[in-house]
Amino acid sequence: MKRDVLKELQEFLVESPGCFHAVAALKRRLDAAGFTELSETERWSLKPGKGYYVIRSGSSIISFKLPKGKPEGFHIIASHSDSPSFKLKPDPAMWSDGLLRLNVEGYGGMIRHTWFDRPLSVAGRVLVEDGDKLVHKLVYFDRDLVMIPSLAIHLDRDKHEGPIKIQSELLPLLGATDADAWKKLLAEAAGTKIEKILGTDLFLTCRMAPSVWGAQNEFLSAPRLDDLACAYGSFAGFLDATPKGSIALHCVFDNEEVGSRSMQGAESTFLKTTAQRICRGLGMDEEGFDTAIASSFMVSADNAHALHPNYAGKYDPVNRPKMNAGIVLKHHAGQKYMTDAISEAVFKKLCKKSGVPFQEYANNSDVPGGSTLGNISNTQLSIRGVDIGLAQLAMHSTYETMGAADAGYLAQFASAFYGGKLPAVEN
């Protein structure tokens, strides 16, 4: 049965108020599909033709399918689980003037003004003391819990002209209640006592539901499209694919929005050690691993800037992607993207073979762009590849917009990529 990727993506977005819940949602789908969970602290026993996954720190996950025969290398698609938000500081309750606010700091480069006057909540994880053990528990207040009210324009006529300060202007309002209300709410959500909570990673999350809209329902708007749209679109194709000669490997890393320099980020050893353990589990020696890596290809999938009709001058005069026009191939002379002529040609050949439309992106030469996963992961494990994305508007807003057809294009490409062979390239 053909997938309704748009519907599945919306369901996944609702299940994923933050990075920890996104990984948990992927885990549920892998378990339902018969994959086996592996632990980094235990020996792996791998069988050809089977599927496995491993989770690091609760917010990054690598899943893979083994071919039945001897593998020729890895076919990898990588995306990220995190989105720009605000992280709660330790002991965040701030009581003043009969109102309780939460003390937060910025996580990533968000469009700050979009966080005002939206229904928000809190999601993440807590570590709970249970005898001699520390138990990891997911927490999500599945209701409109907090809000950041904006200041009336009558009280500050020039408020849109200056920078918005997080510490003084973007603290969410929790309630007109007592100073201990936050600790009580958190303990109740975690199913424990206040004194048993020993660690937290908690973030604000936008509660607005995904919406399909437009004259012909051609747009999807939702929180966290960057980068959960790529994470799920590629995952859907991964589930559908049957690897022929290479190992199909799907990565979702945390902390891309803050530079990927963490034990679970793209610059960590997570991908390298996982690939090494897979090769060892299949009986390869060190040179066999090196040969497999040299025969591999990586697709770094992180959303791209769609042409905004109100700001056309911000874009390159020629390479300006549109929503619903296919997967975006990214280029950058300064190596912020891993695409080169060889990987570009391989990607385009694969798209043509699988019937997936593609388009190309380059920055306006006078407007610096961002970086992403591809070259960062290459600092640990050098693999030829491309940077791609799905064209979107309002990147890093609390509520972003993309083409309703584009996640389906990515799923179609991913299925063909994971289940096929790379075109031969002359040396």
Secondary structure, DSSP 8 states (H G I E B T S, - for coil): ----HHHHHHHHHHH-SSHHHHHHHHHHHHHHTT-EEE-TTS-----TT-EEEEEETTTEEEEEE--SS----EEEEEEE---SEEEEEEEEEEEETTEEEEEEEEES---GGGGTT--EEEEEEEEEEETTEEEEEEEE--S--BB-----GGG-TTTTSS---HHHH---EEESS-TTHHHHHHHHHHTS-GGGEEEEEEEEEE----EEESTTS-EEEETTHHHHHHHHHHHHHHHH---SSSEEEEEEES-GGGTS-STTSTTSSHHHHHHHHHHHHTT--HHHHHHHHHT-EEEEE--EE---TT-GGGB-SS----TTS-EEEE--TTSSS---HHHHHHHHHHHHHHT--EEEE-B-TTS-----HHHHHTTTS---EEEEE-EEESTTSSSEEEETTHHHHHHHHHHHHHHS-------
